[in-house]
């Protein structure tokens, strides 16, 4: 079983879009794959991120342990609901989904607090993921966001994550389209992939890009956990 965490440099950067795209690309190969969101805030009427991810996979998913109505940081939403988030509960829930491949999307950004003492980074460490996908928008300021997140990740995890830049961002600027090359030049990361955001996750253009990202993940996770290819 191979677990892959999907985290963001900030809130609403496109983690769910990226996770769905990667999950669908892997599912199209015939692989057994689950896409999980164990913690979600801002849950209301209509499909949740949890629902969208569950539908993208091929593995049956149990209801999430934490779903909060208030659109706040996870720790604040949990406080209002009087139901503190416990990392051990989340980890047990994830491990109870023994799919061959599992994508776990976090709530909020890498260092978003889950409680007064824990963040999403702590959760990623607890889950012992084979790889981390770091999602950001291709816009001005992303170089700082990526460097800050990769520095934080290196404290706890030995491997540099796979970076996914969503294009175009909600508000394109003069840096859009050049940031990927600069990430490589600055040595922030070598594995950088762009993913179209203007189309649905199952659109052919998105799936082609997701397939390239999956092949990069194969190099990160090693031969024993290499995703199948089409």
Buried (B, 14 or more C-beta within 10 A) or exposed (E): EBBBBBBBBBEEBBBBBBBBBBBBBBBBBEBBBBBBBBBBBBBEEEEBBBBBBBEBBBBEBEEBBBBBEBEBBBBBBBBEBEEBBBBEBBBEBBEEBEBBBBBBBBBBBBBBBBBEEBBBBBBBBBBEBBBBBBBBBBBBBBBEBBBEBBEBBEEEBEBBBBBBBBBBBEEBEEBBBEBBEBBBEEEBBEBBBBBBBEEEBBBEEBBEBBBBBBBBBBEBBEEEBBBEEE
